[in-house]
Amino acid sequence: MREERLAEIFKALGHPTRVKIVEYLADGEKCVKDIWQEIGVPQPTVSQHINILKNAGIISFRKDGVKTCYRVEMPVVIEILKLLEKEVGNGAGD
């Protein structure tokens, strides 16, 4: 069902670390080591958040030897985050 799918996507974005991951991946593919170093969260925690984003179809991965690299599979999510950022930046919801 459409509503359930939309709710799944928004639920996956419902944590600050997952939003940071998607924003970090917005400018291109990154390997998992780069992600956890940039985000400043331990690797096991980042992996848990990545799995949630993968399961929601927001990001995808590819193997590069021993490295696992991730990219945004659903670019509309980046646009949604940018639109919401504009609203938050304008004081909406205060």
C-alpha positions in Angstrom: 0.0 0.0 0.0 1.2 3.5 -0.9 0.6 4.9 2.6 2.6 2.1 4.3 5.5 2.6 1.8 5.6 6.3 2.4 5.5 5.8 6.2 8.4 3.3 5.9 10.5 5.9 4.1 9.7 8.6 6.6 10.3 6.3 9.5 13.7 5.4 8.1 14.5 9.1 8.0 13.3 9.6 11.6 16.7 9.6 13.2 19.3 12.4 13.1 22.1 10.0 12.3 20.2 8.6 9.3 19.5 12.1 8.1 23.3 12.9 8.4 24.1 9.7 6.4 21.8 10.6 3.6 23.0 14.2 3.5 26.6 13.0 3.5 25.8 10.6 0.5 24.0 13.4 -1.4 27.2 14.4 -3.2 28.1 10.9 -4.3 29.0 7.4 -3.3 31.1 6.9 -0.1 32.6 3.8 1.5 31.4 2.8 5.0 34.6 3.8 6.7 34.3 7.3 5.3 30.7 7.5 6.5 31.4 6.6 10.1 34.5 8.8 10.3 32.6 11.8 8.9 29.5 11.3 11.0 31.5 10.7 14.2 29.5 7.7 15.3 31.0 4.2 15.9 31.1 1.9 12.9 28.6 -0.7 14.4 26.0 2.0 15.0 26.5 3.5 11.5 26.0 0.0 10.1 22.7 -0.4 11.9 21.5 2.9 10.6 22.7 2.0 7.1 20.7 -1.2 7.2 17.5 0.7 8.0 18.1 3.1 5.1 18.9 0.1 2.8 15.8 -1.8 3.8 13.7 1.3 3.1 15.3 1.5 -0.4 16.7 5.0 0.3 20.3 3.9 -0.3 22.0 1.0 -2.1 25.5 -0.4 -2.0 28.2 -2.1 -4.1 31.2 -4.1 -3.1 34.6 -2.8 -4.2 37.0 -5.6 -3.1 36.8 -5.6 0.7 35.1 -2.2 0.8 31.4 -1.6 0.8 30.3 1.7 -0.8 26.9 3.3 -0.5 24.9 5.8 -2.6 21.5 7.4 -2.5 19.1 5.3 -4.5 16.2 7.5 -4.0 17.3 11.1 -4.9 13.9 12.6 -4.1 14.7 12.0 -0.4 17.5 14.6 -0.7 15.1 17.1 -2.3 12.6 16.4 0.6 15.3 17.0 3.1 16.3 20.3 1.4 12.7 21.5 1.4 12.3 20.6 5.1 15.6 22.4 5.9 14.3 25.6 4.3 11.2 25.4 6.4 13.1 24.7 9.6 15.6 27.4 8.8 12.6 29.9 8.4 11.4 29.1 11.9 8.4 27.0 10.7 6.9 25.0 13.5 8.1 27.4 16.2 
